[in-house]
Each structure stands twice: as structure tokens, then as C-alpha cells.
């Protein structure tokens, strides 16, 4: 057996898991919805177009905006479009 140092500490109960409220992509979606354009090209530094599409789609679905906004990738560019 190996010798390891450890410490056990009694606790009354496990802490509740903390969820992040919102997303760093929410301001991007909000800017599009508040803006005048029906179609915009989205670029994010260091983010692949398909990765960006996936993250935006998750937030659109989570916020129940799929009837208002559509996200797509064409020629390695991400686009947001109003429905």
C-alpha cells in the first residue's frame, strides 16, 4: 500500500449545485433581436463557425426563441436570421 496524506471532515449535508444563470452568448442574441437587421453574420474571436452555431442553438432553444431566430452555417460563416 502507498502512504497518502488525507483528511476527513464531517459535514451535515452536501451543498447545493450552483447553476450559471444565462450564458455569455445571451448578449449576442439580445443584440441581434434588438437590432434592425433580419440577417447578420456572426464572428467570435477564436470560435469555430460550427461550434458557435451549436452554442447559439442551445441558447435559442433554452430561451424558447426558436420561433423567432434561426442560426445556420454557410461556407464556415455563422448567420443569425429572423423567422
C-alpha positions as CSV (number, residue, x, y, z in Angstrom):
1,X,0.0,0.0,0.0
2,X,1.1,3.5,-0.6
3,X,1.2,6.2,2.0
4,X,-1.1,9.2,1.3
5,X,-2.0,12.0,3.4
6,X,-5.6,12.7,3.8
7,X,-8.1,14.4,6.0
8,X,-11.8,13.6,6.6
9,X,-14.1,16.4,7.6
10,X,-17.7,15.7,8.8
11,X,-20.5,17.8,7.2
12,X,-24.2,18.0,7.9
13,X,-25.3,17.9,4.2
14,X,-23.9,18.3,0.7
15,X,-24.0,21.8,-0.7
16,X,-26.5,22.5,-3.5
17,X,-25.1,22.6,-7.0
18,X,-24.9,26.1,-8.4
19,X,-26.0,26.7,-11.9
20,X,-24.9,29.6,-14.0
21,X,-27.6,31.9,-14.9
22,X,-27.6,32.8,-18.5
23,X,-24.8,32.5,-20.9
24,X,-22.0,34.5,-22.5
25,X,-23.9,34.1,-25.8
26,X,-27.1,35.7,-24.5
27,X,-25.9,39.3,-25.1
28,X,-25.1,38.4,-28.7
29,X,-28.6,37.0,-29.2
30,X,-30.2,40.0,-27.4
31,X,-28.2,42.5,-29.6
32,X,-29.5,40.7,-32.7
33,X,-33.1,40.7,-31.5
34,X,-32.9,44.4,-30.6
35,X,-31.2,45.4,-33.8
36,X,-32.9,46.4,-37.1
37,X,-31.4,43.7,-39.3
38,X,-33.1,40.4,-40.4
39,X,-29.9,38.6,-41.2
40,X,-26.4,39.0,-39.7
41,X,-23.1,37.3,-39.9
42,X,-21.7,36.4,-36.5
43,X,-18.0,36.2,-35.8
44,X,-16.4,35.4,-32.4
45,X,-12.7,35.5,-31.9
46,X,-11.2,32.0,-31.5
47,X,-14.5,30.2,-32.1
48,X,-15.1,27.8,-35.0
49,X,-18.3,28.5,-37.0
50,X,-19.9,25.2,-36.2
51,X,-19.0,25.5,-32.5
52,X,-20.6,28.9,-32.4
53,X,-23.7,27.6,-34.2
54,X,-24.0,24.9,-31.6
55,X,-23.7,27.2,-28.7
56,X,-26.2,29.7,-30.1
57,X,-28.7,27.0,-31.0
58,X,-28.5,25.7,-27.4
59,X,-29.2,29.2,-26.0
60,X,-32.0,29.8,-28.6
61,X,-33.7,26.6,-27.6
62,X,-33.2,27.2,-23.8
63,X,-34.7,30.6,-24.1
64,X,-37.6,29.3,-26.3
65,X,-36.7,31.7,-29.1
66,X,-36.7,29.1,-31.9
67,X,-39.9,30.6,-33.4
68,X,-38.1,34.0,-33.7
69,X,-34.4,33.2,-34.5
70,X,-32.6,30.7,-36.6
71,X,-28.9,30.0,-36.7
72,X,-27.0,28.4,-39.6
73,X,-23.5,27.9,-41.0
74,X,-22.7,28.5,-44.7
75,X,-19.2,28.4,-46.0
76,X,-17.7,28.3,-42.5
77,X,-19.6,31.5,-41.5
78,X,-22.3,31.6,-38.8
79,X,-25.5,33.5,-39.5
80,X,-28.4,34.6,-37.3
81,X,-31.7,35.2,-39.1
82,X,-35.2,36.3,-38.0
83,X,-38.0,34.0,-38.9
